[in-house]
Amino acid sequence: MLNNTGLDIFISVCLKYVNLNAVRYEMEEDSLMLEFACNGSLSLDDQNQFIEYIEGSLYLFHKLGNIKSDNHKFVFREVQDITLIRIMMDLHLTSAQEIDLIIQLTQEYFNDKMMLDNEKLDVESDFTRQVKNNLLKKVSQESRPLSFVAYRQQGRVVVFHQ
């Protein structure tokens, strides 16, 4: 059975946030990966401070909402003086509000280093509904588990399925 909530979150995140380099949605596991690109390298200490900042903020978010969650995984990868920050999460345990918070906190933390696609998309509900319908049609034709990956470039979101 398709999880429309996970697909809705994937589409919303892809279209809404210019500070994301890539987004990956694994339908079978109902997991989401957010990827940010920052100029320069991050030391191990910088990485740990960032993780503590996010986890501390999420702890407060969960405490205030009386939510139990501890399902985030952080991966840092350096590619030619650019640091890719990947945050993976289980959508069974993560709300759309929590994802918004993670994205906003990451943007604030790396404000001066974040690589942004400054081209804005004109996203209306009809457009997002059409994107979702196209993805659902494609998914219904496939018999194997799928994942979707979206990349942002010059105001466009390119979605691939695997």
Secondary structure, DSSP 8 states (H G I E B T S, - for coil): ---HHHHHHHHHHHHH-TT-SEEEEETTTTEEEEEEEEES---HHHHHHHHHHHHHHHHHHHHHHT------EEEEEEETTEEEEEEEEETTS--HHHHHHHHHHHHHHTTTTB----------HHHHHHHHHHHHHHHHH--S--EEEEEEETTEEEEEE-
